[in-house]
Amino acid sequence: MKKMTFDFRPWAIPFILIIVWEVVVQMEIVSPALFPSPITIITTGWNLTINGDLTTHIGVSLGRALTGMLIGGAIGFALGVLNGLSKNCYHYLDTTIQMIRNIPHLALIPLVIVWMGIGEDAKIFLVVLGVLFPIYVNTFHGIRNVDPNLVEMGRMYNLKGWQLFRHVLLPGALPSIFVGLRYALGVMWLTLIIAETIPTQAGLGYLATNAREFMQTDIIILSIVIYALLGKLADVIAQFGENRALKWNASYNK
Amino acid sequence: MKHEPIQIDIQNLQKSFGKKEILHDITTTFKKGEFVAVIGKSGSGKSTLLRLVASLEEITQGDLLFDGVPAKNSDANVKMMYQDSRLLPWKKVIDNVGLGLTGNWSALAEEALDKVGLLHLKDEWPSTLSGGQKQRVALARALIHEPSLLMLDEPLSALDALTRIEMQNLIELIWQKNNFTALLVTHDVSEAVRLADRIILIEDGSIAFDEPIAVPRPRKLTNPLLIELEEKILNRLMNGREIATLNEKQLAVSPLNLVVNP
């Protein structure tokens, strides 16, 4: 059994950086107005948490991120499975998907604004577009690369259709699908940061953009730090799921 | 589905991959409950013959009958044991054994694992098992379906010599206790001689040699009849070269080392 001890090593560098930053600001080597000290940012964060602003904005951003992730992930997964299983579907769909994939989705922002306006739809649409392809590509390759010998064995042992998919193909593709998921989570935050600079009334992006108008650098940096923490949190959750689902795989058995 | 051994009739069977002919003029009958070993050098077509009988490949020409019915229309229960056990790495041992079963199968799976002596490993991942243990699990997985025909595609060739003897005994025991026709493909002549009622030698895509082994079981590899037979087959395989220089004494000392073209 693994003991649940806290491993300080990953956090050593961030911690030292924060200390150096605080010292530099305290010594007034840089202007505190442009470069607020960590303590100022923590205080601001605390105040915004107390008055409820921060939780509202984080909630709105998380809502957008997860909605986009769910829709995009579902579409990407479905297409990946479909093309992985059916040669015919692959021949009809893959070229089109690859062409769309190669358009940087953020380049579509002007068009998306014209088509969908500046509401929630536009932001979620961009996230969907961003996360769809990593999930698609990795699901597809995962399914295609399942050992054909295991598939043959499964058929010989009476597995057909859904049963074959559930017991052989899906578990075999899972390591690859998780790679896609973790990559997609990164794209999800990136897309959201950009998408939330489209005028809006709530969300972390709004918080930062709004703060810029009033030169509130502490709030800007606070939003960036929160993005970083949320990104890390999402990755930790994905990793946890990965370790649970792939216990059988020796390389995950640490 | 019936759980009785089946008779297999192969008539004028021919198999080609593209223009390359792999098997031709194969006509033979495997009787109900018979243990047949198919031997041959690598590339002789012996594995293709097995895959044809398992309906994993299409027959180019000829007929394959299970109890008189074309194999395609037969509901005979055919199961295969592979050289590379092919356990699903993401399922625990017991779930691998129960693969493809419906209903409440856990008691059956435990019984099957018990038969191969691995009940205590039922909650392990396959990656933690040794090669011999994996093959035992694969054997249990095949047995639980009570096959009418069990095909063994070089199931022991990746195992060490001691484990191999152990597994040969186990396979023989299980074949004797359970009613099924067994078809073993191997390149280990002593294994074929040890286990089979009948040996078929495939050479250049056709049956070169078909010999019953009338030695009573349990067999000992030191039995002079078996040694003589083994030497005869090896001689045939090597076209009389190489092996002819070995005398009987050497063969008697280490018959296990004689693996043709591993």
Interface residues (C-beta under 8 A of the other chain):
Chain A: N149 L150 E152 M153 G154 M156 Y157 N158 L159 Q163 H167 V168 P171 G172 L174 L246 K247 W248 N249 A250
Chain B: A54 L56 V78 K79 M80 Y82 D84 R86 L88 P89 W90 K91 L99 G100 L101 W125 P126 S127 R141 H145
